[in-house]
Amino acid sequence: MKLKIILLSFLAVFLMSGSALALNITIPDLMGSGSGWHGIQEDQEVEPGCQPGQKWDLEGFFLDGTTLTMVGGFDFKDGYGGYQSGDIFIDTNGDAVYGPAAQGTGSGNTTVQNTFGYEYALDLDFINNQYTVYSLDADTTTVNVLFSQNDEANPWEYATGGDFIGTYGLTFSEGLSDSDVDGLLGGSHYAVALDLGDFLDGDTNFISHFTNQCGNDNLMGSGHTPVPEPATMLLLGSGLIGLAGLGRKKLFKK
């Protein structure tokens, strides 16, 4: 019982040491000009020539410590208009291919041997509220978006290849107001949150990418995972030493 109390107290202090503010890390997807629904902004915007509206809008990536949150008017869990969510892709060496550079790669949800410069695929599973991470290699295949006019939004989802890293939990939220999502517009929003610390080291620069099946909108982000704070590491070390001491005391008592 005493060991359980110490563990719970240690975890509570550890969790409270995290940052309380989320940073908007959304970057331009390199498509669009001016303003309006096909403009250069990412909120209230879709790809040029595509159907506008909140239901299609992929609005932003946010980073809070190592927690990555994706926000949109698009229903990540159930999709919209017969089109489903894709997977999240992560680039860690800065060579992700998107925007005009990704055009001309085919259409029709075709499978291609192309990682588009991404090192990881996060295969989202909303039925079980989890995601599976794959480390990508030259033999990896991904699936293109449906319409060739949206090739700049490739890839849509992970298909095969690479190395299995692990399966972890995610959080899905719906019915969020504008104020719930840092003032993004549209009135009603969905969000997906997961912990990049599950598979990425601290002090890592990354680019994140997501699109839906038709490629109607392309969401990009650029962030940096934090270096573990010395105070946090000291607290972790002290907690482990305390637990080790308690286990030793029980052993000697026996």
C-alpha positions as CSV (number, residue, x, y, z in Angstrom):
1,M,0.0,0.0,0.0
2,K,2.8,2.4,0.9
3,L,4.5,1.6,-2.4
4,K,1.3,2.4,-4.3
5,I,0.9,5.8,-2.5
6,I,4.6,6.7,-3.3
7,L,4.1,5.8,-7.0
8,L,0.9,7.9,-7.4
9,S,2.4,10.9,-5.7
10,F,5.5,10.7,-7.9
11,L,3.4,10.4,-11.1
12,A,1.3,13.4,-10.1
13,V,4.3,15.7,-9.5
14,F,5.9,14.4,-12.8
15,L,2.8,15.2,-14.9
16,M,2.3,18.6,-13.4
17,S,5.8,19.6,-14.4
18,G,4.7,19.7,-18.1
19,S,3.9,22.8,-20.1
20,A,0.3,24.2,-19.8
21,L,0.3,26.0,-23.2
22,A,0.0,24.4,-26.6
23,L,1.9,26.0,-29.5
24,N,0.4,26.3,-33.0
25,I,3.0,24.7,-35.2
26,T,0.9,24.8,-38.5
27,I,2.9,25.8,-41.6
28,P,1.7,26.7,-45.1
29,D,1.0,23.7,-47.4
30,L,2.5,25.8,-50.3
31,M,-0.8,25.8,-52.2
32,G,-3.2,28.7,-52.7
33,S,-2.9,32.5,-53.0
34,G,-4.7,35.5,-51.5
35,S,-7.5,34.9,-49.1
36,G,-10.9,33.1,-49.0
37,W,-11.4,29.3,-49.1
38,H,-8.5,28.8,-51.5
39,G,-6.1,31.2,-49.9
40,I,-2.7,31.0,-48.3
41,Q,-4.1,30.7,-44.7
42,E,-4.7,27.1,-43.4
43,D,-7.9,27.8,-41.3
44,Q,-11.0,28.2,-43.4
45,E,-9.1,27.0,-46.5
46,V,-9.0,23.9,-48.7
47,E,-6.9,23.1,-51.8
48,P,-7.4,25.2,-55.0
49,G,-10.4,24.1,-57.0
50,C,-11.8,21.9,-54.2
51,Q,-15.1,22.1,-52.5
52,P,-14.9,24.6,-49.6
53,G,-16.6,24.4,-46.2
54,Q,-15.9,23.6,-42.6
55,K,-16.6,19.9,-43.1
56,W,-13.5,19.6,-45.3
57,D,-11.3,22.0,-43.3
58,L,-8.0,20.6,-41.8
59,E,-7.1,23.5,-39.5
60,G,-4.0,23.1,-37.5
61,F,-1.3,21.1,-35.7
62,F,-0.5,22.0,-32.1
63,L,2.3,20.9,-29.9
64,D,2.3,20.8,-26.0
65,G,5.5,19.3,-24.8
66,T,5.6,16.0,-26.8
67,T,1.8,15.9,-27.3
68,L,0.8,16.5,-30.9
69,T,-2.8,17.6,-31.5
70,M,-4.5,17.8,-34.9
71,V,-7.6,19.9,-35.3
72,G,-10.1,20.2,-38.1
73,G,-13.7,20.7,-39.1
74,F,-13.3,17.3,-40.9
75,D,-14.5,14.3,-38.9
76,F,-11.3,12.4,-38.4
77,K,-13.1,9.4,-37.0
78,D,-16.1,8.8,-39.4
79,G,-14.9,10.9,-42.4
80,Y,-17.2,13.0,-44.5
81,G,-18.9,12.6,-47.9
82,G,-17.7,9.0,-48.2
83,Y,-14.1,10.0,-47.7
84,Q,-12.0,8.8,-44.8
85,S,-9.1,10.0,-42.7
86,G,-5.5,9.2,-43.7
87,D,-2.5,8.6,-41.5
88,I,-0.1,11.1,-39.9
89,F,3.4,11.1,-41.4
90,I,6.4,12.5,-39.6
91,D,9.7,13.7,-41.2
92,T,12.7,14.1,-39.0
93,N,15.5,15.2,-41.4
94,G,13.8,18.0,-43.2
95,D,13.3,16.5,-46.7
96,A,9.5,16.0,-46.7
97,V,8.1,16.4,-50.2
98,Y,4.8,18.4,-50.4
99,G,3.2,21.3,-52.3
100,P,4.1,21.6,-56.0
101,A,7.1,19.2,-55.5
102,A,4.6,16.3,-54.9
103,Q,2.5,16.8,-57.9
104,G,2.3,14.4,-60.9
105,T,2.6,11.2,-58.7
106,G,-0.7,9.7,-59.9
107,S,-4.3,9.5,-58.8
108,G,-7.1,7.0,-57.8
109,N,-5.9,6.0,-54.4
110,T,-3.1,4.1,-56.0
111,T,-0.3,2.4,-54.0
112,V,3.2,3.7,-54.8
113,Q,6.7,2.8,-53.5
114,N,7.3,6.3,-52.2
115,T,7.7,7.7,-48.7
116,F,7.6,11.3,-49.9
117,G,10.5,12.0,-47.5
118,Y,8.8,10.9,-44.3
119,E,10.6,8.7,-41.8
120,Y,7.5,7.5,-39.8
121,A,3.9,6.6,-40.5
122,L,1.4,6.8,-37.7
123,D,-1.4,4.4,-38.7
124,L,-4.5,5.8,-37.0
125,D,-7.1,3.4,-35.5
126,F,-10.2,5.2,-34.2
127,I,-12.1,2.0,-33.4
128,N,-9.6,1.1,-30.7
129,N,-8.4,4.7,-30.1
130,Q,-4.8,3.8,-30.8
131,Y,-2.1,4.3,-33.5
132,T,0.7,2.1,-34.8
133,V,4.1,3.6,-35.7
134,Y,6.2,2.3,-38.6
135,S,9.7,3.4,-39.4
136,L,9.8,3.8,-43.2
137,D,12.4,2.6,-45.6
138,A,13.0,2.4,-49.4
139,D,10.7,-0.5,-49.8
140,T,7.7,1.2,-48.0
141,T,4.5,1.7,-50.0
142,T,2.0,4.4,-49.4
143,V,-1.4,5.3,-51.0
144,N,-2.0,8.5,-53.0
145,V,-5.0,10.7,-52.6
146,L,-7.9,10.1,-54.9
147,F,-7.8,13.1,-57.3
148,S,-4.7,13.9,-59.3
149,Q,-5.4,17.7,-58.9
150,N,-4.6,17.2,-55.2
151,D,-1.3,15.3,-55.7
152,E,0.4,18.0,-53.7
153,A,-1.3,16.5,-50.6
154,N,0.3,13.1,-51.0
155,P,0.6,10.6,-49.3
156,W,-2.9,9.7,-47.9
157,E,-2.1,6.6,-45.9
158,Y,0.5,4.0,-45.1
159,A,0.3,0.7,-47.0
160,T,3.1,-1.8,-46.4
161,G,6.8,-2.1,-45.5
162,G,9.2,-0.5,-43.0
163,D,9.7,-1.6,-39.4
164,F,7.0,-1.9,-36.7
165,I,7.9,0.4,-33.8
166,G,4.9,0.0,-31.5
167,T,1.2,0.6,-30.8
168,Y,0.1,3.4,-28.5
169,G,-3.0,5.2,-27.4
170,L,-4.7,8.3,-28.9
171,T,-7.4,10.7,-27.8
172,F,-10.3,11.7,-30.1
173,S,-12.5,14.7,-29.3
174,E,-15.6,16.1,-31.1
175,G,-18.0,19.0,-30.7
176,L,-15.3,21.5,-29.8
177,S,-16.0,25.2,-30.0
178,D,-13.8,27.9,-31.5
179,S,-12.6,28.9,-28.0
180,D,-11.6,25.2,-27.3
181,V,-9.2,25.2,-30.2
182,D,-7.3,28.4,-29.7
183,G,-9.8,30.5,-31.7
184,L,-9.8,28.6,-35.0
185,L,-13.0,29.4,-36.9
186,G,-15.9,27.3,-38.0
187,G,-18.0,26.8,-34.9
188,S,-17.5,23.0,-34.5
189,H,-14.2,21.1,-34.5
190,Y,-12.7,17.6,-34.0
191,A,-9.3,16.8,-32.5
192,V,-6.9,13.9,-32.3
193,A,-4.1,14.0,-29.7
194,L,-1.1,11.6,-29.3
195,D,2.3,11.6,-27.7
196,L,5.3,11.8,-30.0
197,G,7.4,10.9,-27.0
198,D,6.2,7.3,-27.5
199,F,8.7,7.0,-30.3
200,L,10.6,10.2,-30.9
201,D,13.7,11.3,-28.9
202,G,13.7,14.7,-27.2
203,D,15.4,17.6,-29.0
204,T,14.1,16.4,-32.4
205,N,13.0,18.7,-35.2
206,F,10.1,17.3,-37.2
207,I,7.5,18.0,-40.0
208,S,4.0,16.5,-39.6
209,H,1.6,15.8,-42.4
210,F,-2.1,14.7,-42.7
211,T,-4.7,14.6,-45.5
212,N,-8.0,12.9,-46.2
213,Q,-8.8,10.3,-48.8
214,C,-9.7,12.8,-51.6
215,G,-6.9,15.2,-50.7
216,N,-9.4,18.1,-50.5
217,D,-7.1,19.7,-47.9
218,N,-3.5,19.2,-46.8
219,L,-2.3,19.9,-43.2
220,M,1.3,20.5,-42.5
221,G,3.2,21.3,-39.2
222,S,6.7,22.0,-38.1
223,G,7.8,21.4,-34.5
224,H,10.5,20.4,-32.0
225,T,10.3,17.9,-29.2
226,P,11.6,19.4,-26.0
227,V,14.8,18.4,-24.2
228,P,14.0,16.7,-20.9
229,E,14.4,19.4,-18.2
230,P,17.2,18.7,-15.6
231,A,14.7,19.3,-12.8
232,T,12.4,16.6,-14.2
233,M,15.2,14.2,-14.7
234,L,16.4,14.9,-11.1
235,L,12.8,14.2,-9.9
236,L,12.7,11.0,-11.9
237,G,16.0,9.9,-10.5
238,S,15.0,10.7,-6.9
239,G,11.7,8.8,-7.3
240,L,13.5,5.7,-8.7
241,I,16.1,5.8,-5.9
242,G,13.3,6.1,-3.3
243,L,11.5,3.1,-4.8
244,A,14.7,1.1,-4.9
245,G,15.3,1.8,-1.3
246,L,11.8,0.8,-0.3
247,G,12.1,-2.5,-2.2
248,R,15.5,-3.2,-0.5
249,K,13.9,-2.5,3.0
250,K,11.1,-5.0,2.3
251,L,13.7,-7.6,1.1
252,F,15.8,-7.2,4.2
253,K,12.7,-7.4,6.4
254,K,11.8,-10.8,4.9
